[in-house]
Amino acid sequence: LARTSNQFPNVLVIDDRIPHPSLGSGYPRAAHFVNSIDELELNVSFYPLQFPHENWEASYGTLKSTIEIVMDEGREGLRSFLASRKKFYKYIIVSRAHNMAFFNEIIDSDPSLKAGTKIIYDAEALTAPREILQKQIRQELIPKIIQDEMVEKEIRQASVADLVIAVSNKEAAIYRKHGVKNILVLGHTIHVSAGPKNFQDREGLLFVGALRDEGSPNVDSLLWFIINVLPYIEESIPDIKLYVVGDKSAPSLTSIEKPNISFMGRLETLDDIYNDRRVFIAPTRFAAGIPHKVHEAAAVGIPCVATPLLAHQLDWQHEKELLAGVDPEDFANQCLRLYKDERLWGSIRNAGLTSVAKDCSVENFWRNLNFIFD
């Protein structure tokens, strides 16, 4: 209790790893979430559970220097860490379903570890629907009763929590349907600032996403686009360029060598690439949570062609905030429409900018963040 001279409450945040935004997978939101908590009158500790070893300089390049990082403990050390700080934390926030499952195991074995503490489950994303979609894409038949059990099992992880944080109203509705009433929606904030280049000054298609894990939503979507969609587009625009930003370590991508596909790797800033490209593509076939990269692209004025899945997650409408393509040929046609029609491009761009300003407003975020710690 003498670690700080202030009388602020202490909060522990448990997540997979240091949330470097360049990793994608919900980490941009996680970094913003943790750093925002630190701006309140709270003393914040961050516990990387799955990847406990990290470079200190890189870690404090992502998290604020006033945040305590509990390094080198991980899964093996969590029980003893909680025991050593029993009744120290007024709030414990656990992010992601698998981390909540592990936390539950520890609390079930020793309930005294949470005595006097408000437990908050930051769902980040409801992952069971994503797993179901992935299996269906692989032609795996899943009976409806099994699908319901998968969702129910994940939601049961929240039973110990005093409050559940969902990233969207749609996911919050699923929790409420399953009897979870103590739920709050908290997404992220994005500053809206359209790039200065106009339609005529831009060229090419842009894909952004981490491409590390084989079978991940990003790798699957990029392969699907290159193999099934791009040939249709090339029939109309043979020399069209596709720019890909993100780590390229998935084995299935190493053999792709086409002169009109440029793998640019991880970039420290995307300002120039966003300003130079004409159309953003998000061909995601299975995913959970909120597609942060679509919000980010729309916020800087590059309109998007996405799948109906992402449009549904965003609660955006086809031909208003974005264009949505159902199958490869339709997706290609939507890309061509947006790429060739300056008037349509401007309309989608303006509607996207307006929606991001509303959906990701700073005022809503801080109001809901403060509510968590009332």
C-alpha positions as CSV (number, residue, x, y, z in Angstrom):
1,L,0.0,0.0,0.0
2,A,3.0,2.3,0.3
3,R,3.9,1.8,-3.4
4,T,2.4,5.3,-4.2
5,S,2.0,8.4,-2.2
6,N,-1.5,9.1,-3.5
7,Q,-4.7,7.5,-2.2
8,F,-6.0,6.4,-5.6
9,P,-7.6,3.0,-5.9
10,N,-5.5,0.2,-7.5
11,V,-6.5,-1.6,-10.7
12,L,-4.9,-4.7,-12.2
13,V,-5.4,-5.4,-16.0
14,I,-4.7,-8.9,-17.2
15,D,-4.3,-9.5,-21.0
16,D,-2.3,-11.8,-23.3
17,R,0.7,-9.5,-23.8
18,I,1.9,-5.9,-24.1
19,P,-0.7,-4.6,-26.5
20,H,1.5,-3.2,-29.3
21,P,-1.1,-1.7,-31.8
22,S,0.9,-3.0,-34.8
23,L,0.0,-6.6,-33.7
24,G,-3.7,-6.1,-34.6
25,S,-6.1,-8.7,-33.1
26,G,-7.7,-6.2,-30.7
27,Y,-4.4,-4.8,-29.4
28,P,-4.9,-1.3,-30.7
29,R,-8.1,-1.0,-28.6
30,A,-6.4,-2.7,-25.6
31,A,-3.5,-0.2,-25.7
32,H,-5.9,2.7,-25.8
33,F,-8.0,1.2,-23.1
34,V,-5.2,0.6,-20.6
35,N,-3.5,4.0,-21.3
36,S,-6.9,5.7,-20.9
37,I,-7.5,4.0,-17.5
38,D,-4.1,5.4,-16.4
39,E,-5.4,9.0,-17.1
40,L,-8.1,8.5,-14.4
41,E,-7.3,8.7,-10.6
42,L,-6.2,5.1,-10.5
43,N,-2.9,3.3,-10.0
44,V,-2.6,0.8,-12.9
45,S,-0.8,-2.5,-13.0
46,F,-0.6,-4.5,-16.3
47,Y,-0.1,-8.3,-16.2
48,P,0.9,-10.0,-19.5
49,L,-0.4,-13.5,-19.0
50,Q,0.4,-15.5,-22.1
51,F,3.6,-13.7,-23.3
52,P,5.2,-12.5,-20.0
53,H,8.7,-11.8,-21.4
54,E,9.1,-8.5,-23.4
55,N,11.6,-5.8,-24.1
56,W,11.2,-3.1,-21.5
57,E,11.9,-0.2,-23.9
58,A,9.3,-1.5,-26.4
59,S,6.8,-2.1,-23.6
60,Y,7.0,1.4,-22.3
61,G,6.9,2.6,-25.9
62,T,3.3,1.2,-25.9
63,L,2.2,1.7,-22.3
64,K,2.6,4.9,-20.3
65,S,5.6,5.1,-17.9
66,T,3.3,5.5,-14.9
67,I,1.8,2.0,-15.5
68,E,3.4,-0.9,-13.5
69,I,4.2,-3.8,-15.8
70,V,4.4,-7.2,-14.1
71,M,6.9,-8.9,-16.3
72,D,8.3,-12.5,-16.3
73,E,5.4,-14.0,-14.2
74,G,2.9,-15.3,-16.7
75,R,0.5,-18.1,-16.2
76,E,2.7,-19.9,-13.7
77,G,3.0,-16.8,-11.5
78,L,-0.5,-15.4,-11.4
79,R,-1.8,-17.4,-8.4
80,S,1.1,-16.4,-6.2
81,F,1.0,-12.8,-7.5
82,L,-2.7,-12.5,-6.6
83,A,-2.0,-14.0,-3.2
84,S,0.8,-11.6,-2.5
85,R,-1.5,-8.6,-3.3
86,K,-4.7,-9.9,-1.8
87,K,-7.1,-7.0,-1.1
88,F,-4.6,-4.6,-2.7
89,Y,-6.6,-4.1,-6.0
90,K,-10.1,-2.5,-5.9
91,Y,-10.6,-3.6,-9.5
92,I,-9.3,-6.5,-11.6
93,I,-10.0,-6.4,-15.3
94,V,-9.5,-9.6,-17.3
95,S,-9.5,-9.3,-21.1
96,R,-10.3,-12.1,-23.6
97,A,-12.2,-15.4,-23.0
98,H,-9.2,-17.7,-22.6
99,N,-7.7,-15.5,-20.0
100,M,-11.0,-15.3,-18.1
101,A,-11.2,-19.1,-18.1
102,F,-7.7,-19.3,-16.5
103,F,-8.5,-16.6,-14.0
104,N,-11.7,-18.5,-13.1
105,E,-9.7,-21.6,-12.3
106,I,-7.6,-19.7,-9.9
107,I,-10.5,-18.0,-8.2
108,D,-12.5,-21.2,-7.9
109,S,-9.6,-22.8,-6.0
110,D,-9.2,-19.8,-3.7
111,P,-12.2,-17.4,-3.6
112,S,-10.5,-15.3,-1.0
113,L,-8.2,-13.9,-3.8
114,K,-11.1,-11.8,-5.1
115,A,-12.4,-10.6,-1.7
116,G,-13.3,-6.9,-1.7
117,T,-12.4,-6.7,-5.4
118,K,-14.7,-5.7,-8.3
119,I,-14.1,-8.2,-11.1
120,I,-14.5,-6.8,-14.6
121,Y,-14.5,-9.0,-17.7
122,D,-13.4,-7.2,-20.9
123,A,-14.8,-9.5,-23.5
124,E,-12.8,-7.8,-26.3
125,A,-14.7,-10.1,-28.7
126,L,-17.2,-12.9,-28.5
127,T,-15.0,-15.6,-30.1
128,A,-17.4,-18.6,-30.4
129,P,-19.3,-17.2,-33.4
130,R,-16.0,-16.6,-35.2
131,E,-14.9,-20.2,-34.5
132,I,-18.3,-21.4,-35.8
133,L,-17.9,-19.4,-39.1
134,Q,-14.4,-20.7,-39.5
135,K,-15.5,-24.3,-39.3
136,Q,-18.4,-23.7,-41.7
137,I,-16.0,-22.2,-44.2
138,R,-14.0,-25.4,-44.0
139,Q,-17.2,-27.3,-44.7
140,E,-17.3,-28.7,-41.2
141,L,-20.9,-29.4,-40.2
142,I,-21.8,-28.1,-36.7
143,P,-25.3,-29.0,-35.3
144,K,-27.2,-26.0,-34.0
145,I,-27.2,-27.4,-30.5
146,I,-23.4,-27.6,-30.6
147,Q,-23.2,-24.0,-31.8
148,D,-25.4,-22.8,-28.9
149,E,-23.3,-24.8,-26.5
150,M,-20.1,-23.1,-27.7
151,V,-21.6,-19.6,-27.2
152,E,-23.1,-20.6,-23.8
153,K,-19.7,-22.0,-22.6
154,E,-17.9,-18.8,-23.5
155,I,-20.6,-16.6,-21.9
156,R,-20.4,-18.7,-18.7
157,Q,-16.8,-17.4,-18.3
158,A,-18.3,-14.1,-17.3
159,S,-20.3,-15.5,-14.4
160,V,-17.8,-14.4,-11.8
161,A,-17.6,-10.8,-13.1
162,D,-19.4,-7.9,-11.5
163,L,-19.4,-6.1,-14.9
164,V,-18.9,-7.3,-18.5
165,I,-17.5,-5.0,-21.1
166,A,-18.6,-5.6,-24.7
167,V,-17.2,-3.8,-27.7
168,S,-20.5,-3.4,-29.6
169,N,-24.2,-3.2,-29.0
170,K,-24.7,-6.3,-31.1
171,E,-22.4,-8.4,-28.9
172,A,-23.9,-6.9,-25.8
173,A,-27.3,-8.1,-27.0
174,I,-26.0,-11.6,-27.2
175,Y,-24.8,-11.5,-23.6
176,R,-28.2,-10.1,-22.5
177,K,-30.0,-12.8,-24.4
178,H,-28.0,-15.3,-22.3
179,G,-29.0,-13.7,-19.0
180,V,-26.0,-11.3,-18.5
181,K,-27.5,-8.0,-17.3
182,N,-24.4,-6.2,-15.9
183,I,-23.0,-5.2,-19.2
184,L,-21.5,-2.0,-20.7
185,V,-20.4,-1.2,-24.2
186,L,-17.0,0.3,-24.6
187,G,-15.3,0.5,-28.0
188,H,-12.5,2.9,-28.9
189,T,-12.0,6.5,-30.0
190,I,-10.6,7.5,-33.3
191,H,-9.8,11.1,-34.4
192,V,-11.4,11.8,-37.8
193,S,-9.1,13.5,-40.2
194,A,-9.5,12.9,-44.0
195,G,-6.3,12.8,-46.0
196,P,-5.8,15.7,-48.4
197,K,-5.5,13.7,-51.6
198,N,-8.6,13.5,-53.8
199,F,-10.0,10.7,-55.9
200,Q,-7.8,11.4,-59.0
201,D,-4.6,11.6,-57.0
202,R,-5.0,8.1,-55.5
203,E,-4.5,4.6,-57.0
204,G,-4.5,1.0,-55.9
205,L,-6.2,-1.2,-53.4
206,L,-5.1,-1.4,-49.8
207,F,-5.2,-4.3,-47.3
208,V,-4.0,-3.8,-43.7
209,G,-3.6,-6.6,-41.1
210,A,-1.2,-8.8,-39.2
211,L,-0.4,-11.8,-41.4
212,R,1.5,-14.0,-38.9
213,D,-0.7,-16.9,-38.0
214,E,-1.8,-19.5,-40.6
215,G,-5.5,-19.8,-40.7
216,S,-6.1,-16.5,-39.0
217,P,-8.9,-14.2,-40.3
218,N,-6.4,-11.9,-41.9
219,V,-4.5,-14.6,-43.7
220,D,-7.6,-16.4,-44.8
221,S,-9.2,-13.2,-46.1
222,L,-6.1,-12.1,-48.1
223,L,-5.7,-15.5,-49.7
224,W,-9.4,-15.6,-50.5
225,F,-9.2,-12.1,-52.1
226,I,-6.0,-12.8,-54.1
227,I,-7.1,-16.2,-55.4
228,N,-10.8,-15.7,-55.9
229,V,-11.5,-11.9,-56.2
230,L,-8.5,-10.2,-57.8
231,P,-8.7,-12.1,-61.1
232,Y,-12.2,-10.7,-61.7
233,I,-10.8,-7.2,-61.0
234,E,-7.8,-7.7,-63.3
235,E,-10.1,-8.5,-66.2
236,S,-11.3,-4.9,-66.1
237,I,-8.1,-3.2,-64.8
238,P,-5.2,-5.6,-65.7
239,D,-2.5,-3.4,-64.0
240,I,-4.3,-2.6,-60.8
241,K,-2.0,-2.6,-57.7
242,L,-2.7,-4.3,-54.4
243,Y,-0.7,-2.9,-51.4
244,V,-0.5,-5.2,-48.4
245,V,0.6,-3.8,-45.0
246,G,1.4,-6.1,-42.1
247,D,3.8,-8.9,-41.0
248,K,4.1,-11.5,-43.7
249,S,5.2,-14.6,-41.9
250,A,2.4,-17.0,-42.6
251,P,3.8,-19.9,-44.8
252,S,0.9,-19.8,-47.2
253,L,1.8,-16.3,-48.3
254,T,5.5,-16.8,-49.0
255,S,4.8,-18.3,-52.5
256,I,2.7,-15.3,-53.7
257,E,4.7,-13.4,-56.3
258,K,2.8,-11.2,-58.6
259,P,4.1,-7.9,-60.0
260,N,1.0,-6.0,-59.0
261,I,1.0,-7.2,-55.4
262,S,3.3,-5.2,-53.1
263,F,3.9,-6.7,-49.6
264,M,5.1,-3.7,-47.6
265,G,5.6,-5.3,-44.2
266,R,4.9,-3.6,-40.9
267,L,4.9,0.2,-41.1
268,E,5.3,2.5,-38.1
269,T,2.8,4.9,-39.6
270,L,0.1,4.4,-42.2
271,D,-0.6,8.1,-42.9
272,D,1.1,8.2,-46.3
273,I,-0.2,4.8,-47.5
274,Y,-3.8,5.7,-46.5
275,N,-3.5,9.0,-48.3
276,D,-2.1,7.5,-51.5
277,R,-4.5,4.6,-52.0
278,R,-8.0,4.8,-53.4
279,V,-9.9,1.8,-52.0
280,F,-9.6,-0.1,-48.8
281,I,-10.5,-3.8,-48.8
282,A,-11.7,-5.9,-45.8
283,P,-12.6,-9.3,-47.3
284,T,-12.9,-10.9,-43.8
285,R,-14.9,-14.2,-43.8
286,F,-14.8,-14.9,-40.1
287,A,-14.1,-12.5,-37.2
288,A,-15.3,-11.3,-33.8
289,G,-15.7,-8.0,-32.1
290,I,-15.3,-4.7,-34.1
291,P,-13.2,-4.4,-37.3
292,H,-10.9,-1.6,-36.0
293,K,-9.1,-1.4,-39.3
294,V,-12.2,-0.4,-41.2
295,H,-12.9,2.3,-38.6
296,E,-9.3,3.5,-39.0
297,A,-9.4,3.6,-42.8
298,A,-12.7,5.4,-42.9
299,A,-11.5,7.9,-40.3
300,V,-8.7,9.0,-42.7
301,G,-11.0,9.2,-45.7
302,I,-10.3,6.0,-47.6
303,P,-13.7,4.2,-48.4
304,C,-14.0,0.5,-48.0
305,V,-15.3,-2.6,-49.6
306,A,-16.0,-5.3,-47.0
307,T,-17.9,-8.5,-46.5
308,P,-21.5,-8.5,-45.1
309,L,-20.1,-9.9,-41.9
310,L,-18.1,-6.8,-41.1
311,A,-20.9,-4.5,-42.3
312,H,-23.1,-6.3,-39.7
313,Q,-20.5,-6.0,-37.0
314,L,-20.2,-2.2,-37.7
315,D,-24.0,-1.8,-38.2
316,W,-23.1,0.0,-41.4
317,Q,-25.2,-0.2,-44.6
318,H,-24.2,-1.3,-48.1
319,E,-24.0,1.7,-50.4
320,K,-24.1,4.1,-47.5
321,E,-21.0,3.9,-45.2
322,L,-19.3,1.1,-47.3
323,L,-19.9,-1.3,-50.1
324,A,-20.4,-5.0,-49.3
325,G,-19.6,-7.9,-51.5
326,V,-21.2,-11.3,-50.9
327,D,-19.2,-13.7,-53.1
328,P,-15.9,-13.3,-55.1
329,E,-17.5,-11.9,-58.2
330,D,-19.8,-9.5,-56.3
331,F,-16.9,-8.4,-54.1
332,A,-14.8,-7.7,-57.3
333,N,-17.7,-5.7,-58.8
334,Q,-18.0,-3.6,-55.7
335,C,-14.3,-2.9,-55.7
336,L,-14.5,-1.8,-59.4
337,R,-17.5,0.4,-58.7
338,L,-15.8,2.2,-55.9
339,Y,-12.5,2.4,-57.8
340,K,-14.0,3.9,-61.0
341,D,-16.9,6.0,-59.8
342,E,-15.7,9.3,-58.3
343,R,-19.1,10.4,-57.2
344,L,-19.8,7.1,-55.4
345,W,-16.3,7.2,-53.9
346,G,-17.0,10.6,-52.4
347,S,-20.4,9.6,-51.0
348,I,-19.1,6.5,-49.3
349,R,-16.1,8.4,-48.0
350,N,-18.2,11.2,-46.4
351,A,-20.7,8.8,-44.9
352,G,-17.8,6.7,-43.4
353,L,-16.2,9.8,-41.9
354,T,-19.6,10.8,-40.3
355,S,-20.2,7.3,-38.9
356,V,-16.8,7.0,-37.3
357,A,-17.1,10.4,-35.7
358,K,-20.4,9.2,-34.1
359,D,-19.5,5.6,-33.3
360,C,-16.0,6.3,-31.9
361,S,-16.7,9.6,-30.2
362,V,-14.4,10.7,-27.4
363,E,-17.3,11.9,-25.2
364,N,-19.1,8.5,-25.3
365,F,-15.8,6.6,-24.5
366,W,-14.9,8.7,-21.5
367,R,-18.4,8.7,-20.1
368,N,-18.6,4.9,-20.3
369,L,-15.0,4.4,-19.0
370,N,-15.7,6.5,-15.9
371,F,-18.9,4.4,-15.3
372,I,-16.7,1.3,-14.9
373,F,-15.0,2.7,-11.9
374,D,-17.9,4.3,-10.1
